[in-house]
Amino acid sequence: MRKNLKKIAAMGIGMVMVLALAGCGSQKEELPEDKEPTVSVETEESEGTEAPAGAITLKFACDDTSTSSYYLAILEFEKEVEEKSGGSIQVECYGDAQLGSATETIEGMQLGTVECAFAATAALAPFVEEFAWVDAPFIFRDADHAHAVVDGEIGQMIGDLCVEKQGIRLLGWYDTAFRNIYTTREIRSLEDLKGLKIRTMQSDLHLQTFEALGCLPVSMSSSEVYTSLSQGTIDAAENNVSYVLNQSLYEVIDYIISTGHFYGFCPIMIAENVYQSLSPEQQEIVMTAAANSVEFQRELCATQNEEAYGKLQELGVEFIELDREELRQAVQSVYDNNPELLDGEIIDKVNAM
């Protein structure tokens, strides 16, 4: 009966969305893998500042949609940089993976085909393994703790290593927030997680985490998740709350298990050789605009997840809280088995903050 009510409610929301989309002349686009889809937000496209002779152009690659909090924040960056530089720096934002996947755009910054990009920490870890410090399971207590770590000494250390190892400078850390399990199965204890077939990101740490919890992690494209859940090929997947709403996954799941197993970040970056080609004044403009865009994105991300939480409850999705401390202890083997990757001294610093 509850699933029928959910479908009826979903149809009602769907009609509203269709009318809204028809009014603004846009269509729903398939979202890139593992990024945060967002509720629609009205925004004004930056008209830019007329470029003077000799202006520098920064192509900014974004493999998410033009309605995501990431893309909207990049537009804020574009507007501020162009205005404050008097047009001497022009920013061209390319959304919807026009310039390639996250991995391809990271490589593009090294090859000189892309000046700026953003990517999830899981995509960056193969290039700079120290991103694992902030991609470890249950390492953050809450959003304030997570932000303090990446905005402080440890985040700066990772940033320095990015310049040293890959010639890429971090401009800031965009937020994805806590990832939770969404599932067709009722999960009320650690014991209930045993044998849960769950789709995860392609990350050794993520795979090891769910194995430690007793789950059976499955690798597949995010585009296959809806069908796989509806057909019973998998029992669950994981992401933030707004992802479940915007991908209509509430139609094929019954529960969201508030585990908060990972806290996701998507750093924004600029090629170091490009950054060094800027004057000191231009560098200051870029760094300040990046910091302001980070603040904008984090606030928008938090708002969207909060709104999604309420809407999903209205649609009949049940939220279940598990004991995070019990879950954290259950994945201790991930830390024990990766002492070189998850440096004990660094992890102690994170825990002590």
Buried (B, 14 or more C-beta within 10 A) or exposed (E): EEEEEBBEBBEEBEEEBEEEEEEEEEEEEEBBBBBBBBBEEEEEEBEBBEBEEEBBEBBBBBBBBBBBBBBBBBBBBBBBBBBBBEBBBBBBBBBBBEBBBBBBBBBBBBEEBBBBBBBBBBBBBEBBEBBBBBBBBBBBBEBEBBBBBBBEEBBEBBBEBBBEEBBBBBBBBBBBBBBBBBBBBEBEEBEBBEEBBBBBBEBBBBBBBBBBBBBBBBEBEBEBBBEBBEEEBBBBBBBBBBBBBBBBBBBBBBBBBBBBBBBBBBBBBBBBBBBEEBEEEBBEBBBEBBBBBBEBBBEBBBBBBEBBBEBBEEBBBEBBEBEBEEBBEBBEEBBEEBEEBBBEEBBEBBEEB
